[in-house]
Amino acid sequence: MPVPQVNVTLLLQELQQAQNPVASDEVRSLQFMLAFTSGRYSPFDRALKSSDGVDGLFGPKTDERVRQFQDDAGLKADGIVGTNTWTALLERWTSFQTA
């Protein structure tokens, strides 16, 4: 039986490093997706640790990981998580979920 196709429209917030970051669920989701898709974390191997960098704050460590992801994905490595970065990250995330 073929897998049904689903079209989803997401309202994604543009994210970037702030002078005084405030924790948010959007940044926490971004951080988890970056950690998981980079191979640095597997929920099958162990519980999430604070050292994995998932704290909800878009600081220097998250900026570095975003830029690395952008570079690996062939995007402009500017540290801004806009439409192109979200799209590439979600495509990579989906490939992990369906593999």
N, C-alpha and C positions, 0 to 999 in steps of 0.2 A: 504494500500500500504506500503510495507517495506521501511524503511529509507535507502537511498543509502549509501554505505560505501565509505569512501574517505581515501586514504593513502597519508599522507603528510610527507615530509622530511624537517626537520628544522635544520638550522645551528645555534646552540645555543652557545653563548659565555660563557665560564666559568667566573663566577663573585665571587669576595670576597672583604672583607674590605681592603681598601688601606690607607696608611699613610696620603696622601693628596688627598682625593677623588675628582673627577671631575664629575659633573652631566652628566648622559647619559640616553638616551631613554630606553636602555636595563634594567638599574636599576630601572627606573621609572615604567616600565611594571612589573618587579618582585615585586616591592613594592605594586603596585595596586593589583596584583594577591594574594599576601600574606594577605593584608588587607581584601580583598573581601572574600577569601576562609576561613579565620579565623572567619568570622562573625562580625568583628569590623566595617564593613562599608557596607552599602547597597545603591546602586545608586537609588533605588526606594524610599528610605526614605529621602535622602538629598543629596546636592551637596558635592563633595569631598572637604575636608578642609585640610589645611596644617598640622593640628594636626594629620591627618591620617598617616603622615610619608611618603608621596609620593612626594619626592623632587628630585629624581634622583641621590642622593648621597649615596654610600654604606658606611655608617658610623656605629658607635656602635649600634644605634637603629635597623638598617636593619640587622646587624649581629646577634643581639639578636633574631629578628623575624625569620630569616633564621634558626638559631639553634633550636628554639622552633618548627618550622614546621618540621625540620628534625627529631627531637625527637618524635614528634607526629606521624610521618609517619614511624617510625621504622628504620630510617636511621642513619648513623654515624653523630652526631651533631658536625660538624667541621666548620660550617659557610661558606663553599665553595659550591657555586651553580654550580655543575657539572652535568654530564649526569643523575645520579640517582636522584638528587634533582629536576632538570628540569622535568624529566619524572613523578615523583610523583606529582609535582605541576600541571603539565599540565593534568594529569589524574583527579586530584581533580577539577581543573578548568572546564574541560569538563563535569564532573558529575554535576556541578552547572549550566552549560549552557544548558544541555539537560533535567534537572529535571522539 
